[in-house]
């Protein structure tokens, strides 16, 4: 079973993604902050991570950069799922190693399709 790390400071978002991803056969592990995610990453290596940009403390793009600099996590596909929508934000996200940028809200079918594509 593929494991997906979700890092977002809104607990409701974690519940929504669980309802969307777990029926598709994915195990979802959650973190409310980048710092918490880094502690979690000491114990697990997910197959994919979905990151929010706007996190308390360390941002989602900073977490992405840290993950891409660590050989243990370099190959993990990263999705930025955020309310930010400017082209500059997207370019910044891609420069930090994000593979796909989704603007909230997005339909669950789009998210599932992108997750499946990145995990092939």
Secondary structure, 3 states (H helix, E strand, C coil): CCEEEEECCCHHHHHHHHHHHHHHCCEEEEECCHHHHHHHHCCCCCCEEEECCCCCCCCHHHHHHHHHHCCCCCCCEEEEEECCCCHHHHHHHHHCCCCEEEECCCCHHHHHHHHHHHHC
